Amino acid sequence: MSYIDIVPIGEIAEPMLVSLQESLFQTFRIQTRIRKRAFDIPLVYDSVRNQYNSSGLLLQVINDIPPETLKILAVTELDLFIPIFTFLFGEAQLNGKGALVSTHRLRNQFYGIPENEELLKNRLLKEGIHELGHTFGLIHCFTLRCVMNTSTYVEDIDQKSAQFCRACGQKIFYL
Amino acid sequence: MDNQGISILIVDDEFSVRDSLYNWFRTEGYRVETAANAVEALKKLQESSWDLILLDIKMPGMDGMELQRHIKKIDSSIIVIIMTGYATVDTAVEAMKEGAFDYLSKPIDPDKLSILIRNALNQRRLVAENIQLRQKVDELSLQDEIVGESPQIQKILEMIDVVAKTDATVLIRGESGTGKELVAQAIHGKSNRRYFPIISINCGALTESLLESELFGHEKGAFTGAQYKRKGKLEMANGGTIFFDEIGNIAMKMQMDLLRVIETKQFTPLGSNKVINVDFRVIVATNTDLEKEVAEKKFREDFYYRLNVFSIDIPPLRERTADIPLLAHYFLKKYAHSMNKHVTDISPGAMKILTQYDWPGNIRELRNTIERALVVVGKKNRIEPEDLNLPHLSKLSPLGGDSLEELERVHIQKILEQANWNVSKSAEILKIDRVTLYNKIKKYNLQK
């Protein structure tokens, strides 16, 4: 049996992970499981930027993958960056196995407004599906409601749905 | 819309930058490649074409600024966006002066990058579309519609070429149907204003108040029936040319108003207190003797001198009969094609009639004659004398009836023909005003 592994990096609330696990199964129709393991977080910490190197973290995520794992989605609270960009919501290997999503900038709190757990859950799900979509070879989609539509601002994530559009859906389920 | 046809080249000596941006653009669906230095970038520029280049300023060897100069020499339409970790106002200004679209400081905010790339590509698309449209306008405006080999026409074509390059006001004189509007269009089409509109207004066909509102436009509620704000033709002609046909027919007050507008290039729409600045070239046409009108105080002298800066006189067709065969064949080809008829020639007999006729309605009458002949020609492949319906060749047709309306129709037609379709003159003979005459011409569908 093949799995989509959901791997928390650091502390992630259990209900959030369970909700994500169920929703990802509904979307991809592939068994999902939560797999916990250790990461060397200080290794990817940049003290000048006070952020965590996303590419370095993704390398750790895809290291030592169990044979039954089809795709891995790592979820973290850490604020991610890559040297050229100021921040990232997430990163994925196009046509690869690993994807990474950060909740840091998905939280209302980051923008100085009251926290909304339900909204956060939705945003995490959309970004999780979006990054996993890249691992299945999907590129950004111009259909506004499609989950593969690019999100420049956090508000853009709220505008799109958690579903693939017809074209993206056909590509992914044809595989 | 998708990004798949768009190519992006990333030039940066840092592997992590190239790699990150490569992955980011790939997920956006662009065709993307990278180069680690200027030499590699120039090689890629030789190999294929690029829509956009992201360029690091600080690189060993040739730096980004110098590379940008080379890129612009190879293809000035490529969008260059400069990136640097050492952002200073001076380097930004220098990069923009050298033709960079914009400037990004490292690390780049992904929000900014997305928007910047989208705007840059939109601008490139608009520039490409603009070039394409300008080429189309050039092609269309160079299509020479003024047909003729006679010395008189050759002289007119030379005058058009000379005056088109200036902004001088042009007065075109000629009998009705000689092609005054065509000359105006040719001047506009060869001028630097050709990418802007040419707005025509027939001064003789409108009452004074209607002409005023047509020209100046009006605000909502400016007068009874002004339900909406409306832009006037003077404003619509901004950047282009305004063509006043039958200028000799406008009222004295309007002559004064127009003189002021032409002098100041400013006007106020009806019901508004806002002054509008406009920039247009003026071309006017008339078939009346303006000098006589000035002498009789029917036309303002100052307005006349303001209009008569450069004058083009179009001779009537009867004075250039050498052009008749050429024009007849031109209209034959044009209408045979549009009517899908395989009529390719005009018989010597028919051509003799065409060249002997005095054409009071000038080229317009010749055009209508050929068009009508093509309708009645049947299955023949050339126009014969019997296909031509020229008034002085045909016998007087009996009246269609004794009704007052029918008598009026025939009488108006007769007077118009006697006056060479000079509407003002005909109106004078008929003792009605021009607008009434225009309405009757329209009502009875009278044609030259």
HADDOCK unambig.tbl for C-alpha pairs under 7 A between the chains (distance, minus, plus):
assign (segid A and resid 83 and name CA) (segid B and resid 17 and name CA) 6.76 0.50 0.50
assign (segid A and resid 83 and name CA) (segid B and resid 107 and name CA) 6.38 0.50 0.50
assign (segid A and resid 84 and name CA) (segid B and resid 17 and name CA) 5.51 0.50 0.50
assign (segid A and resid 84 and name CA) (segid B and resid 106 and name CA) 6.01 0.50 0.50
assign (segid A and resid 84 and name CA) (segid B and resid 107 and name CA) 4.57 0.50 0.50
assign (segid A and resid 84 and name CA) (segid B and resid 108 and name CA) 5.68 0.50 0.50
assign (segid A and resid 85 and name CA) (segid B and resid 107 and name CA) 4.83 0.50 0.50
assign (segid A and resid 85 and name CA) (segid B and resid 108 and name CA) 4.54 0.50 0.50
assign (segid A and resid 85 and name CA) (segid B and resid 109 and name CA) 5.54 0.50 0.50
assign (segid A and resid 85 and name CA) (segid B and resid 110 and name CA) 6.02 0.50 0.50
assign (segid A and resid 86 and name CA) (segid B and resid 107 and name CA) 5.33 0.50 0.50
assign (segid A and resid 86 and name CA) (segid B and resid 108 and name CA) 5.65 0.50 0.50
assign (segid A and resid 86 and name CA) (segid B and resid 109 and name CA) 5.02 0.50 0.50
assign (segid A and resid 86 and name CA) (segid B and resid 110 and name CA) 6.98 0.50 0.50
assign (segid A and resid 139 and name CA) (segid B and resid 27 and name CA) 4.57 0.50 0.50
assign (segid A and resid 139 and name CA) (segid B and resid 28 and name CA) 5.86 0.50 0.50
assign (segid A and resid 139 and name CA) (segid B and resid 29 and name CA) 5.71 0.50 0.50
assign (segid A and resid 140 and name CA) (segid B and resid 27 and name CA) 5.78 0.50 0.50
assign (segid A and resid 140 and name CA) (segid B and resid 28 and name CA) 4.97 0.50 0.50
assign (segid A and resid 140 and name CA) (segid B and resid 29 and name CA) 6.44 0.50 0.50
assign (segid A and resid 142 and name CA) (segid B and resid 2 and name CA) 6.82 0.50 0.50
assign (segid A and resid 152 and name CA) (segid B and resid 111 and name CA) 5.04 0.50 0.50
assign (segid A and resid 153 and name CA) (segid B and resid 111 and name CA) 6.74 0.50 0.50
